[in-house]
């Protein structure tokens, strides 16, 4: 059951990330056609106002699809597009902060003010550690782990108690935020980078679509590689 609990937590954190994008879209008055947890065909879902809410077959992330053609989306003010891209990472950082605040209250018996200070300090430390970890990861892809590995390690080390699951949620929230802010297509950081590059030299907008396609292809190859490594570690 610990592995199931960890998988559920990961799904909830992905939902938080995508809900951050949805809130950012609403804040900027960007119409949203679809909010999906997972990729691929719809498993089940419902319609509310203009937005379809999907749970899709491939549980490797999610997306928020604006109800605009690509050209119309590019006509939006730069600050709106950047705000939309930042919504997911900011939601994960907020989730990590809330988790750390609850840890301060429940596990260390801190008062609300000290718990806020604890959460702020630990969040900064966590972000710094995650950035360092990513730099080490790109120098040694043997450390790369995918969803299978995360669930396996999370279930073994964090899945036994609610307190451990809360700690795990903080770690994954920070990881999702930092990873998605990398300036690489198709990540949120890549979208922000292209928004800024377009302001400098407008024709660079034509490069974003092919760069995103290449980024998706590389991302899928990395995920396949990570999954093979995860399975190899589990059966070794």
N, C-alpha and C positions, 0 to 999 in steps of 0.2 A: 504493500500500500504506500510505502514511502516514495517509491518511484512515481506512482500515480499522482501523489500530492505535489511532487516537484514539477511534473509535467503540467498540472493544472496551474501552478504558480507561474510558470513560464508563459502559458497561454494568457493569463490575466495581465502579466506585465506587457506582453505584446499588445493586448487590448488597450492598456493605458497609453502606450506609445501612439497608437492609431487614434485614440480618442483625443489626445493632445492635438493632432493634426486637424481633427474634426472641429474642436473648439476654436482653434486658430482660424480655420476657414469661416466659421460663423462670426468670429470677432471682426474679420476683414470683409464680411458680406460676400464671400465667395460661395456660390451655390455648389452643393455636393451631390453628385449623381449616385455614388456608391461608397459605402463603408464596409470593408471586408476584413475579417480575421482569417488569414490563410490566403493561398493563391489557387488559381485554377477554377474549375466548375463549382457552382453553388451546391453545397450540401443541404442547407436549409437557410431560411431567412424571412424577412418581413419588410414591408414598406411603411415608412412614416413620412408624411408630407412629400417632399421632392426626392428624398433619399432612400435608397434600397440598402438594407443592412443584411450582409451575407456572412455566413460561416462556410468557408470553402474547403475543398478536399485536401489541399497540400498545406500542412501546418508549419510553414517555414517563415512566417512573418505576416504581413497584412498590408493594406493600402487604403488610401482615401482618394477617390477619383472625383475631381471637380467636374461639374456639369458645364464645361466649357470646351470648345475646340482648342487644340494646342496653340493656334495663332491668337485666339482670343485671350487665353491664359497669359501669353507673353505680353499682351497689351496692358495687363494689370500693372499698377505702380510697383516698382521694385520692392518697396517696403512691405507690401502685401504678400508678395511671393516669398520673401525671406521669412516673414512672420509665419506663413503657412509651413515652410520647411522646418522652422525652429520648434513648431508646436510639439512634435513627438519627443525630441530629446529633452525639452524643458519639462514635459509631463513626467518623463522617467526620472529626471533630477528631483522634481517635486516629490515623486513617489519614494525615492531613496531618502529624502529629507524626513518625510513623515515616518518612514520605517525606523530611521535612526532616533527620531524623537520618541517613538513608542518604546524602543529598546532602552533609551535613557530612563524613561519612566518606570518600565516594568522590570528590567533586569538589573539596573543600577540604583533603583529607588531614588532617582533625582527629582527635585521639584521642577515645575514647568519652565522656569527661567534657566536653570542649569541644564535641563534637558534640551532646550533650544540651543544653548551654547555648545553642548556636547554634539548635537546633530550637525551644527554648522562646521565645527572643527573636523569631525569625522568625515563629513561629506567632502571637504576640501582635500583631506588626506586620501580618501578613496579615489577621487578624480585624478590626483597626482599619481597614485599607484597604478591606476588603469592605463594612463598615458604611457607610463614607463613599461608596463606589461605589453602594450601594443607594439612599442618600439622593439622589444625583445622578440615578439612573435614574428614580425616581418623579417628579422634576421635569422630565424630558425623556424621554418614551417612545420617541423616535426612536433612542435608544441600545439599546433592548431587542433582545435576540437570543435565538433559540430553539435547538433541537437542531441544526438544519441549519447555522446560523451558527457554533455552537460547534465542530462537527466541521470546518467549512470553515477557520475561523481556527486551530483546534488542529492540523489536518493541515498547514497551510501553515507555521506557526511552531514547532510542537513535535513533529511526527510523524517527524522524520528520524532521531533517535537515541534510545536507551534513556534516556540522561540527560535529554534534553528531555521525553520522555514522563513521567518521574518528576516533573519540575518541573510539568508540566501536571496530573498527578494531584493534586499538592499544592494547586494553585490551585482545581481543581474540587471537591476535598474541602472546602476552606474555604468555597467558594461554596454548596455544598449544605447545609453546617451552618448558616451564617448565614441563608440564605434560608428554610430550613425552621423556623427559630426565630422568624421574624416572627409577631407575635400576630394572625394572620389565618386564619380558616377557609378551606380545609380543612387548613392546614399544621400541623405539630407544635406550633408556638408558639400557634396558635389553640386547639388542644385543651388545652394547658396553661392558657391564659387562662380558658377555660370551666370547667376544674376549680377554679380559684381563685375565679371568680365564683360558682360553685355553693356554695362554702363560705360566701360572704358572704350570698347570697340564693338559696335553693334553687330557686324557680320559674324562675330564669334558665336552668335546664337545658332547659326546653322550647324555648328559642330556638336551641339549638345545631344541631339537625337542619336547620331551614330556613336558618340562616346558612351551614351547610356546603354545602347545595345551591346557594345563591347564589354562594358562594365558588368551588365547582367550575365553575359556569357562567362566571363572570368569568375564572377561570384558563384555561379552554379558549378563550375569546375572545382573551385575551392571547397564548396560544400560537399561535393561528391568525394573529393580527396579526404576531407576531414572525417566524413562518415566511414570511409574505408579504414582510416586509421583508428577511429573509435571502435569499430567492430573487431579489428585486429587486436587492440588492447584488451577487449573483453574476452576474447576466446584464447588469448595467449596463456 
